[in-house]
């Protein structure tokens, strides 16, 4: 990257010293983003769109080595296949979870759903996964390459709101009079791809009158991101209809036909009589213990899994996305087992993994290293949704408490990403931030245990956070969305 390219990010410090210029560009950015729907609901009114706010966004795109970005896009179909094959390997999953289910009641609940299904005739072999493979650039004295942080197989969000950010950055950077090549802002086709994946699953089900069901939280601040998914699905196939239900609503009005195993929900949106048959169930809830406050929610999940509806994801794919599975895939020869005739692909996938250790195995040397140098490690429980991991001195403190759940934890090398200066655009302020990024690559796979009907890379999500923060959550306000600027 030449001098003019470097100034693209140095301009952040120049702006922060010019209050008038910062106010002007901040207003332009904020107005543009609001006009184009980069929105979330407010914390005080999460169940209504009567009051909304800007989703935190960064003024400048995030620099990313072109070769690493293109490699991640290219490898995503292979990663999709890996997760699909793992999901159907019951014995591998059993080995991964045998200790975890003894001490983790939530994971045990998920596993019990799978075991009940395994004891019954298979009703719907096809499932859809909309995956987000979260990666981070890791910089050392030799190289700067993308490494895997985690894999999300359920409720992979933020594919809708950031869809417009490449266009935003092409608009805003010329306002700063920078020598800037708009062709280097990476296009983002995630939203269109998600819509096509959901509509293809609907078509595969084979009933044009059936609906796509979004299973959602009752108080969802990120509703606009979900709405974009909904509208993209209907735009991809105008004949289909999307309905939204909470787990509670499904428990009250969902019906599973005992003979045909077809799933039905009541039609509350229109005046037509009769229930609606469900072709696809897309989960945006069901990944955290708090979303299963009683046995009613578990019974509802089991009812859905027993049905002929195509699940996104199935319980198998849900379990295949856990930290413990990611750790097991790190072991020598495991990835290779799933690509017996494609060793080069397996090798490229493996190159993106980092060292991980399951604490119920013989890993005392790794534990000793983490106790002595906690800043070099991250400690992860079997949880999704962010805000659950341990960093820094908390790693040492948690490792020292050998309680019942200790053996379910996973220890991981901490990545060291490069940083750059940027201007963070919040709802009412703009501020200078030294930030680092996490890249999520979206993929979709529609398949059974023998055939892939769809396997594609969809697009990306780039989230930035202050380098001083351990995690950068969009909803918690510690992170923001951005787009990628490719560098050579």
LINSULPE-V292296 format. One record per pair of residues at least 24 apart in sequence whose ideal C-beta (glycine too) atoms are under 7 Angstrom apart, sorted by the first residue. I is the first residue (numbers start at 1). GAP is how many residues later the second one is. Records with the same first field share a line. If there is no record, write none. Layout:
# LINSULPE-V292296
I=GAP  GAP
This chain:
# LINSULPE-V292296
1=486
4=175
5=482
7=171
8=52  170  172
9=51  54  411  412  413
10=411
11=165  167
12=48  409  410  411  420
13=408  419
15=408
16=416
22=408
25=34  150  151
26=399  404
28=144  147
29=30  143  396
30=24  395
32=136  139
33=24  135
36=128
37=187
38=123  126
39=185
40=181  182  184
41=180  182
43=178
46=173  174  175
47=171  172
49=174
53=374
54=373
55=106  419  426
56=368  369  370  418  421  424
57=368  423  424  425
58=364  365  366  367  406  422  424
59=113  363  364  366
60=362  363
61=108  124  421  422  423  424
62=375  400  402  420  422  423
63=357  422  424
64=375  420  421  422  423
65=79  422
66=420  421  422
68=69  77  78
69=117  415  417
72=63  74  367  369
73=368  384
75=273  274
76=57  365  367  381
77=366  378  379  380
78=267  271
79=54  270  364
80=49  51  363  365  375
81=371  374
82=253  256  267
83=46  48  68  70  234  237  238
84=45  361  363
85=253
86=234  239  252
87=229  230  233
88=228  361
90=28
93=226
96=228  229  232
97=227
99=261  308  309
100=224  282  308
103=301  302  304  305
104=278  301  304
106=183
107=275
109=183  189
110=205  208  209
113=188  189  192  202
114=201  202  205
116=186
117=188  189  198
123=138  183  184  185
124=184  185  186
125=323  324
126=78  184  320  321  322
127=183  184  186  187  190
128=69  73  152  182  184  316  318
129=24  183  184  188  315  316
130=26  64  67  182  312  314
131=25  311  312
132=24  308  310  329
133=307  308  310
134=304  306
135=217  304  306
136=279  281  302  303
137=280  281
138=277  278  279
139=277  278  279
140=276
144=274
146=206  293
147=205  207  268
148=204  205  206
149=289
150=173  176
151=170  175
152=169  232
153=160  164  165  167  168
154=129  132  133  159  164  167  230
155=128  129  130  132
156=286
157=65  68
158=67  303  316  323
159=31  32  35  70  283  302
160=31  65  68  69
161=63  64  67  320
162=26  299  319
163=25  27  28  65
165=316  317  318
166=317
169=314
184=301  302
185=298  300
186=274  297  298  300
188=271  272  295
189=269  270
190=252  268  269  270
191=37  41
192=40
193=249  251  263  265  266
194=35  38  264
195=34  37  38  40  41
196=40
197=247  249  257
198=35  82  84
199=34  37  38  41
200=246  254
201=79  109  111  245
202=35  38  77  78
204=106  242  249
205=74  75  105
207=70  72
208=31
209=68
210=67  68  69
211=30  31  32  65  67  68
212=28  30  67  68  70
213=30  32  52  65  67  68  69
214=28  30  68  70
215=30  32  35  66  67  68  69  70  71
216=28  30  68  69
217=29  68
218=28  30
221=254
222=253
226=58
243=26  33
247=38  39  44  50  53
250=50
251=45  46  49
254=46  49
256=47  50  51
260=48
261=45  46  47
262=45  46
263=41  44  45  46
278=31
279=30  31
280=29  30  32
281=28  30  31
282=30
283=29  30
287=97  98
288=95  96  97
322=60
323=57  59  87
324=34  58  86
326=30
327=29  30  31  83
329=24
330=25  26
354=58  59  61
355=58
356=54  55  56
357=53  54
358=52
359=47  48  50  52
360=47
366=45
367=32
370=25  29  41
371=25  28
376=37  38
377=34  35  36  37
378=34  36
379=30  32
380=29  30  32
381=27  28
382=26
386=85  87
387=84  86  89
389=82
391=79
419=48
422=42
424=56
433=33
434=32  33
435=29  30  31  32
436=29  31
437=25  26  27  45
438=25  34
460=24
